[in-house]
Amino acid sequence: MKTVVVHPERCVGCMQCMAACATAHSRSKSLFTAIHERPLPKPRVHVGAGPHYEGFPNRCRHCDPAPCLLGCLPGAISRDAETGTVLIDPDRCINCASCAMACPFGVIRYHADPLGPPEKVVAVKCDNCIERRSQGRIPACVEICKSGALTFEESAAALKRKTDAVARTVLSDLGEAQPSPGFALLNAVKKIEAELRTPGS
């Protein structure tokens, strides 16, 4: 099953995914009119800073099993059988925050949802753009991401590619292959930071 895969090493922190996400979850589906809607549509993906101040697009992983689903007291959270997407029913949500406490990734927010009951504060998180996907389109965050930090693909294929890349890097450290330019740059930055933290250097 295809899902949105995050590649944090490619993120440039432009936050275009946040604007695209908010627009996709607005009533008008247009950026120019969505900014005038009330309540203002908000993104369900959030770009934060990682430990080295690099961008990180944090979004729901649609875990299986999903802690938020298991912790939801009113049964407002369910999984779509066809796509594997974990969804929140705003009509059933009672704003108890049990799901947020259970989520290990901190991706659940609470606010009025333009697509939910008027003025009702509910739990809101990524829904893998299930409406767009029903139209044969890819999630908005993936479509807008120009650096390739967000891709829509089979998670097994993404995991294999990442494992192969790590294996090549390990082999290069052993002198058996050349590292990719990205890993070489990252290793150089980490080495400089380590030297700066060492007293007397």
Number of C-alpha atoms within 10 A of each C-alpha: 9 14 19 22 19 20 16 18 15 16 20 17 18 14 19 15 26 20 20 25 25 23 23 24 24 24 15 13 15 14 15 10 12 21 16 10 13 14 16 17 25 24 23 26 23 19 21 14 13 11 8 9 9 15 21 23 23 18 22 21 19 20 14 11 10 18 17 24 23 14 17 20 15 12 14 18 22 17 17 12 8 7 14 16 21 23 19 22 14 20 11 12 20 17 17 14 18 18 24 22 14 17 18 12 12 14 18 21 18 15 16 21 22 20 12 14 12 11 12 17 17 24 24 24 20 23 19 26 19 17 14 14 13 10 8 9 12 21 24 22 28 21 15 17 18 15 15 18 22 23 21 18 14 13 15 11 11 16 12 11 12 13 12 12 15 15 14 17 19 15 14 14 12 10 10 11 13 14 20 13 9 11 14 13 12 11 13 12 13 13 11 10 12 11 12 11 9 8 6 6 7
